[in-house]
Amino acid sequence: MSSSTLHLVDPELTAALESFPAFVLSNELLAPLREGQRQMMAAMPKPENPGVKIAAKKIPGLDGPEVGVMIYTPEAAAGPLPAVLHMHGGGYLFGNAEMMDIPNTMLAAQLNCVVVSVDYRLAPETQFPGPLNDCYAALKWLHDNAAEHSVDPRRIAIKGESAGGGLAAALALMARDKGEVPIIFQQLDAPMLDDRTCTTKTPNKFTGEFVWTRDANHFAWSSLLGQEPGSAGISQYAAAARAENLAGLPPTYILVGGLDLFLDEDIDYAKRLMAAGVPTELHVYPGVFHGFQIAPEARVVQESNKESIAALARALTPK
């Protein structure tokens, strides 16, 4: 693999990177790519179940169809428990609530919390605001039905990776503005926050070469928005980086790799959160590309997981 930035990749990640299939996104290729992902996920081992009950449920939607959720509940725990609402990654184009079964099961067990993962609708079939509406419907349902699920409605955090991180950030803005559900913490793993990254005139030449590229990003944002990324008038609820006022958002944890396409937009969002008085923790891991968790044995993956879980545990602990 010859590359202009390969020499910057953490050596423990290069083997995984070389085995990662290159792909090009287009309307014609979306269906076969989704099928390939479905087959890969079906072949993955089912999560070991360390005392965690897993249930699938349909809940009322905000703008029409029901929304699927996966619920991970510690079996032996006495409630009320803290809860984490999770949004999966996949560029707004791929994935489902079950794709993070193993980490969500582990999270519920490790932190003694209820985890709810949202099976939001995907673009381009469902454009903004559909996917975010699904996430808000799940948040409102979790809060309103907290007692039934042994959840403390005052201790709900949200988290997501990549597009799921973008949805989590937008969800925090929507929850703040609606004032119906308090969120105590948002954890954003390489969040996809800014459609304008597609149109940056002077892009960072050291980011976006691997896994999630500028071309993929442009296709994904176009699919979600139904218009050219970077256009005027894009809602802050579609691209959280568009928000002018970040005051009043919950304490935030952001992690991103130094070679990730989202590096600059994520650092900028963290800086703006701090400037708005939001307690914010930012971790930038050098030598790391988007989706680096594909190498679970690498030191940097284990380190980032440990630090992320510790931050979430702190947030969920009653003050």
Secondary structure as GFF3:
##gff-version 3
##sequence-region A 1 319
A	DSSP	three_ten_helix	6	8	.	.	.	ID=ss1
A	DSSP	three_ten_helix	11	13	.	.	.	ID=ss2
A	DSSP	alpha_helix	14	19	.	.	.	ID=ss3
A	DSSP	alpha_helix	27	43	.	.	.	ID=ss4
A	DSSP	beta_strand	52	59	.	.	.	ID=ss5
A	DSSP	beta_strand	67	74	.	.	.	ID=ss6
A	DSSP	beta_strand	81	87	.	.	.	ID=ss7
A	DSSP	three_ten_helix	97	100	.	.	.	ID=ss8
A	DSSP	alpha_helix	101	111	.	.	.	ID=ss9
A	DSSP	beta_strand	114	119	.	.	.	ID=ss10
A	DSSP	alpha_helix	130	144	.	.	.	ID=ss11
A	DSSP	three_ten_helix	147	149	.	.	.	ID=ss12
A	DSSP	beta_strand	151	161	.	.	.	ID=ss13
A	DSSP	alpha_helix	163	178	.	.	.	ID=ss14
A	DSSP	beta_strand	185	189	.	.	.	ID=ss15
A	DSSP	three_ten_helix	195	199	.	.	.	ID=ss16
A	DSSP	alpha_helix	214	225	.	.	.	ID=ss17
A	DSSP	three_ten_helix	240	242	.	.	.	ID=ss18
A	DSSP	beta_strand	252	257	.	.	.	ID=ss19
A	DSSP	alpha_helix	263	275	.	.	.	ID=ss20
A	DSSP	beta_strand	280	285	.	.	.	ID=ss21
A	DSSP	three_ten_helix	292	294	.	.	.	ID=ss22
A	DSSP	alpha_helix	299	316	.	.	.	ID=ss23
###
